[in-house]
Amino acid sequence: MTDQGVRDTRTPAPGPTATGNAPRRADALRNHERVVTAARELFAERGLDVTVPEVAARAGVGRATVYRSYPTKEDLVLAVARDSFHALEERTLAALAADDAYRALVAYVPDLLDTLRRDRGLATAFLQARLVPAARLVDLIGRLVEAARVAGPLHPDAGALDVRIVLCGVVRQLIVLDEREPAVWRRYADVILAALRS
């Protein structure tokens, strides 16, 4: 064996340097962002029945790229639904912290329904109460209704049960009927508020 051969055997093949790794890491990050964006768009448009191959195709990556970050479809749904749900929860807490709870409720209900109309995945996750802590959100909305009773003309018994039956019932039916017309959702936001008023 030659001297050169010994050197080749003992010296590992030059690996990627930190600089060489950077483009690869940047590509991986871009692919990950594309996957999340594609999943968010598809879940919002069509609900949670979207497949991983459809997400990969929308993102312009292979299925293996999706599965590297999200081993199952439920992992991907959870990641997207939790982000959307967290934003919705923050808006609910902001309404609950408002000085005038009644005015906050009157603004919040149409906004909530419009959010759920535009995001079928979030609406489905909310109604299934399996992927996100929907009970916590319903409790927060119930607290908003109870606070609004003090500030405005709501029925004296209005509370969390009405949120579950009236608000969640309306949302469920609009989703089941695949209703997408904004005016219809606005109309039923008014119906919900009318049902809560004394």
N, C-alpha and C positions, 0 to 999 in steps of 0.2 A: 504493500500500500504506500502510496506516495505521501510526501509531507502535506501536499495540498489536500489529499484525501483525508488525512487525520484532521486537518483544520476544518474541513467541511463537516466531518462527523461530529466533532466536539463543539463547534460553534453553531448555535441554533440559527435557523433561517431568519433573516431580519424581519421582525414583525412590524405592524403599522406603528408609526410614531404617534405621539400625541397629536401632531398636526395632521397625520394621515387619518386618524380616528375622527377628527372633527367633522369632515364632510359626511362620514357615515352616520355619526350621531345626529347631525343636522337633518339628514335624509329621514332617519327613523322618527325624529320629532315631527317633521313635516307630514310624514305618512300617518302618524298617530293623530295629528290634528285633523287631517283630511278624513280619517275614519270616523272620528267623533262628530265632525261637522256633517258628514253624510248620514250618519245614524240619526242625529238630531233632526235633520231635514226629513228623512224618510219616516221616522216615527211620528213626527208632527203631521205629515201629510196623510199617512195611511194607518196609523196605530201600531200596535206591537206585533202584528202578523208578518212584518217585513223579515226577510231571511238574511243571513250573513252574506251569502253570495250577492244579493242585491245591494247591501251596504258596500261591499268590496267594489262592485262595479261602479257605483255612484262615486266612490272615493278615488277610483282609478288605481287600485292596488289589488294584489292577489289575496285570496282568502286566507292564506297562511299569515299574511301581515296582520289581518284582523285577529286571528286566533292567537298570535303571539302575545298581544296585550289583553285579549279577552277570550279565555279558553272556551267559554260557552256563550251562546246568544244572551242568556240571562245576565251574565256579567256585563255585557255591553249595554243591555237595557237598563240595568241598575245604575251604571255610571251616568248615562244620559238622563234617566228619570230623576235621579237624586239631585243632580245639578238644577234641573228645571223646577223640581219640587222645593228645593231650598230657596230659590228666587221667589216662588209663590208664597212661601212661609214668611219671608222677609217683608213682602208687601202686606201680608195679613197683620204682622206685628206692628208695622208702621200705622196701619189703620186703627189698630187697637190702642196705640199710643197717642192718637190725635186728640186735640182739645175737645172737639165736638164729635162724639161717637156716632150720633145719628147721621150727621152729614157725611162722616167717614163711611158708614155702612151704605148709604145711598150711592156713594161713588164707588165703593168696593165691589158690590154685587155685579153691576154691569162689567166692571173690569175683570173680575174673576171669570165670568161666563165667556167673555171675549178671549181670555187667555186659554181656556179649555177648548173653545171652538177652534182656535188656531193650532192647538197642539193635541192631536188625537192620542198620541202616546202618553202624554201627561194625564189627559182626561181618563184614559183607560187604567193607568196605574193608580190614579186617585180613586176610581170607582172599585177596582179590584182590591185595593187596600192590602196588596200582597208585597209589592215592591217598595212602597214608600209608606211612611207613618201617617196615613190618611186620617186616622182617628185623632191624632194630635192637631192636625189642621182643622178638622171639624170642631174640635173642642175650642180652638182659638176663635173660629167664626162664631161659635155659640157664645163665647165671652163677649165678642163684639156686639152681638145682638142684645145681650143682657145689658151691656153698658149703654147701648142706644135707646133702650127703654126709658132710661132716666132722662135722656136728653131730647127725646122726640116722641111722636105719637105712635108708638108700637103697642101691639096687644100686650096686656099685662103678663100673660103667660109665655110670651115669645122667648125661645131659647134654643139650646142645642138640639133638642128633639125636632124642632121645626127645620133646623138646618139639614138634619139627616133625611127627613121625609120630604120636605118641600124643595129645598135647593138641590140635594143630591138626586131626588126623584126626577126633577126637571132635566138635570144634566144627563142622567142615565138614558132617559127617553130620547133626548135630542141626539145622543150618540148612537143609540140603537137604530133610530130612523135615518142615520147618516145625514143629518141636517147640517148644511154648511153656510146657509145664507145669514150674513151678519144681522140683518134686520129681524129675523126670527129669534135669534139669540137675545137681541136687545129687548124684544117684546117680552120674552119670558123672564128676563131680568126684572122687568117692571111687574110681571105677574108675581114673582117671588116677593118683591118688596110690598106689593099690595096685600099679599097673604099675611105678611108680618105686621101690617099696620092695624091699629084698632079701628 
